[in-house]
Each structure stands twice: as structure tokens, then as C-alpha cells.
């Protein structure tokens, strides 16, 4: 049904919670963002989420408390959205709340695998008094899919074009791409998959050596030189050669992964490592676009990586002949896209419409995604 929806996203970058309040009609091509809010992730909670990416003591207890703390942030974002837009809770149809991914192991171990998003949707309902849609990934996983990425159908609805082949690239902690062939309004021929690291490794290295949570506009990386030995070694990671459908996360691309490569290919200057990590992200994203076999000449970028000026320059350099821009050119701020996608996914769940694409996730078919917690 047309109405007002809220989308909440706390991504792999762990920089904070992004929220949007949007008016969504039956045709989602022109969603109207009424308000957007970004709330930084508190340092202690960020460190706890990072620690929960790997096995540790008393995990269940710590994960439950971390989920409760995250809901406190979610509720604060919701309150700010309503205040900025002058909207009452009763006017909002539903909130789409993704939760915080701490483990992502699709199809691993027993052939089914698992994906874990820390969340407490019932608590969010109690805090906000609105219907909440959560747990978007597990149904696709149960149907044999990767459970990710989930946003390609939204990318098609908002950024697709009948006459031009396009790609939408989200650079968060992990990067993912959606390939949108021209004249594919029904989604036929659409592909979407994770490219590899986005900001996660760059942010971790910057925090370790500069004490800053990210490399502002890539200014530090721009001062370094790419170490070809390290870059070549990292490019040998089998994930990059794996055919889609595929997805990944901090389970693979983490500081331990980087440390192993640095032990084999030592680099004396930290700034050169930062430059090399930036080049790796640009290369991985450019490699992903090669799946389109040269048919795509426009790349539209969103996510925190769109603010990294140096990364955007390197991405353009890796893609000669491809026009690289951001979603701002389509009237959607790059930082709003993922949260807006989860508002749209909440709408699909409320309407009982399938929101996954089998060609993207590898599932046995399209599925209705999300569990609904009624107000």
C-alpha cells in the first residue's frame, strides 16, 4: 500500500545508523525522502560488534545486550526522523530495520549455512509504537540462497532505465554491485553480488595508524604509493574469481586477513598500505563491472565510499569509458540509499510481495522477505 515508511540501516562499516522517512507509492521509481538522519555508532558498541565477528567468551550474552543497545540507537533515529518531518507515529505504516550483521556464512558447513543480524524487533515496536519488519535475509537463505545482496530489486525500481544499461555500486564496509541491463523493467537479466572489501579494511587501517575512524575523502591514501606486491597478493583471494551469486563480509575481509598478507609482503610505510587498500577496493569494484561484458557505460555509486574523493578517482581510472557518478544525480543522497531500500523492503513485506531475485541470491525462487512485528 502507498504510505510512509522508515528504513534503518547499520552496515558493515559500523560508522553509525542511517535512517530515512520516505513516502512510497505503488510505483517506487520516485520515492520521496521526507527526512534523513545519521547517528554515529558509539565507540564501545562499535568495538563490541567488531569483537562479535569472531568467536569469543560469553557470546550469546554479549550479543543480546549489544542488540538491545542497537535498538536504543534505532529508536533515537526514529524519533529524530518523526520530529524533522512533523509526522506522528500513527501515520507510519512500518519500519524496516535490518539489524547489525556480525556473521555471514551462507551455504557453509551444512549446505545451508547461516547469517546473523543482531536485532530486537519486538523491543523496537515497544519503543516506537510502530509496526516493524526485520529478519530480511533468513528466508532467502532457507530457500538455498545467499541471503544477500537484498537491494538490487530496489536499485532496478529507482535507477533502472529502459534505454541505457547501468550499474549501481554500493560501497559500504563491503561493496556490492547491481547490473541493470536496458529495457529490463521486469528484472530479467539483472544481476547483483558482493564485489569484495569496500571501506572496512581502509577504515580499520586508518583507525589503527591515524586514530581516525575513516580516511576523510581519501586524503591520506592519496599521499601514498601502491605496493604492487601486496596488491597482487591480495588480488589472488579466491572470492574475486568466484562466479556470482556470491556474498561476503567481515568473516573473510578482516584485519586478520590483511595481517596475513602483510606478513608475507611487508610494507614499511602505513600510508602505502592505505593507498594499496584503496586500490584494491577500486579494482574489485571495477572487476565486478566486467561481468557486464562492456555493455554498461554508466556506474552510479552510493554508500559511504561515494564521499571518498580519492577512491572515486581511482574507480574512474580503473573504468575508462565508463561514466562514474553518484546517486545524488538521481535525487537520492548516497548515504540514504541503503536505508531507503529497507523502507522499500518493509513495504514489500507488508504488501506480501516477493522482494528477492533468484538470479541475484541463487535461491530456488523469489521469496517474501522479512518477519512482521505488529504494533
C-alpha positions, -999 to +999 in steps of 0.1 A: +000+000+000+012+036-006+022+053+026+050+064+049+078+040+057+110+042+077+142+024+068+170+018+093+204+006+083+236-001+103+261-015+078+293-034+078+313-001+081+299+003+116+301+041+113+266+045+126+229+042+119+213+057+088+176+063+088+151+077+063+114+085+064+100+082+029+067+084+011+065+053-011+038+049-037+027+018-057+054+027-083+087+031-064+106+049-091+103+082-074+104+077-036+102+109-017+126+112+012+109+134+038+137+132+064+170+115+069+192+111+100+227+097+107+236+088+142+272+078+149+279+044+164+292+048+200+328+036+202+322+009+228+293-006+209+313-005+176+341-024+193+317-049+206+302-056+172+337-060+158+346-084+185+314-104+179+325-110+143+347-138+157+343-164+184+348-152+219+337-157+255+301-154+266+290-146+230+252-151+235+250-128+265+271-101+248+253-103+216+219-100+233+230-068+251+246-054+220+212-059+202+194-041+229+219-012+227+214-010+190+177-007+194+183+024+216+201+040+186+174+029+162+147+044+184+166+077+187+169+078+149+132+071+145+123+099+170+145+124+151+130+114+118+095+120+130+104+153+146+121+166+115+093+156+092+065+167+116+049+132+114+031+112+141+039+075+147+004+065+137+010+079+102+039+055+096+029+021+080+060+003+091+097+005+099+122-017+080+151-025+104+180-045+091+199-051+123+237-054+125+254-083+106+280-100+128+283-133+109+276-142+073+282-178+063+257-187+036+257-223+023+287-231+046+292-261+069+259-280+063+250-267+029+225-242+044+248-220+065+236-190+084+236-153+086+233-134+118+219-098+121+217-087+157+184-070+162+155-068+187+125-060+166+100-066+194+118-040+216+118-015+187+080-020+184+077-013+221+099+018+220+084+033+189+048+021+188+050+012+151+050-020+131+085-033+124+097-055+097+130-073+104+149-105+096+151-099+059+178-124+050+169-157+065+140-167+042+162-164+011+189-184+029+164-211+038+155-212+001+190-221-008+202-185-015+230-163-002+206-140+017+225-111+001+226-087-015+189-077-010+189-042-026+192-050-064+154-050-069+152-016-053+181-004-075+161-016-105+130+002-094+147+036-087+177+037-110+169+014-139+164+027-174+147+013-204+172+026-229+205+025-210+224-003-193+235+009-158+252-004-127+246+007-092+276+003-068+272+005-031+305+010-012+299+004+024+321-018+046+317-044+019+310-033-017+282-047-038+270-041-073+238-043-093+239-047-130+208-033-148+206-041-185+185-018-206+148-025-211+146-049-182+117-035-163+107-069-151+142-076-138+152-102-164+189-102-169+195-083-137+225-094-116+237-083-082+265-096-060+292-086-035+324-073-050+347-076-020+360-051+005+346-016+005+356+007+033+361-020+060+398-026+055+406+010+048+388+022+079+404-003+101+439+006+089+432+043+092+419+039+127+450+019+137+476+043+123+458+077+124+433+073+152+405+084+129+375+061+121+380+067+083+403+083+058+384+116+051+380+120+014+409+096+009+434+123+016+458+101+035+457+073+008+464+099-019+497+107-003+509+070-005+521+048-033+505+015-042+527-015-033+523-038-063+535-069-044+509-065-017+482-056-042+489-086-064+489-110-034+455-097-021+441-099-056+447-137-055+419-142-030+397-169-045+365-149-037+374-124-065+374-152-091+342-168-078+313-165-102+280-149-088+258-155-070+282-146-042+283-126-010+309-119+017+316-099+048+340-094+077+341-131+081+366-130+052+378-095+047+390-085+081+422-073+099+434-109+103+432-114+065+451-082+060+477-091+086+484-124+069+491-106+036+513-080+053+534-108+070+541-122+036+545-089+018+558-064+044+552-027+035+573-002+056+551+029+053+515+027+066+504+053+041+514+030+013+492+002+028+463+027+028+469+036-008+471-001-017+439-010+002+421+019-017+434+005-050+422-030-040+387-017-034+386+002-067+400-028-086+375-052-070+346-029-079+359-025-115+363-063-118+327-068-108+315-045-136+334-066-161+306-092-157+285-069-179+309-076-207+313-040-217+276-033-221+274-010-192+288+025-197+273+042-166+282+034-129+261+051-102+278+050-067+262+052-033+272+044+003+300+060+024+326+052-003+309+078-026+323+105-002+359+092-007+372+115-034+404+096-040+386+063-042+362+077-067+391+090-088+408+055-087+375+039-096+372+061-127+408+054-136+400+016-135+370+020-157+380+040-188+350+048-210+325+043-181+308+074-167+311+073-129+288+095-108+267+092-076+231+086-068+229+123-060+224+129-097+191+110-094+179+130-064+189+104-037+218+112-014+244+084-015+241+080+023+203+075+021+202+047-005+205+016+017+182+029+044+157+038+017+160+003+003+150-012+036+120+011+038+110-003+004+116-039+016+093-032+045+067-020+021+071-052+000+067-074+031+036-055+043+021-060+009+030-096+008+051-092-024+083-112-031+113-090-029+142-113-038+156-122-072+168-158-076+194-148-102+209-125-076+210-146-045+209-181-060+177-191-042+152-216-056+129-187-064+116-153-053+105-151-017+087-127+005+113-113+028+110-101+064+092-110+096+064-085+106+061-074+142+027-057+145+023-026+166 
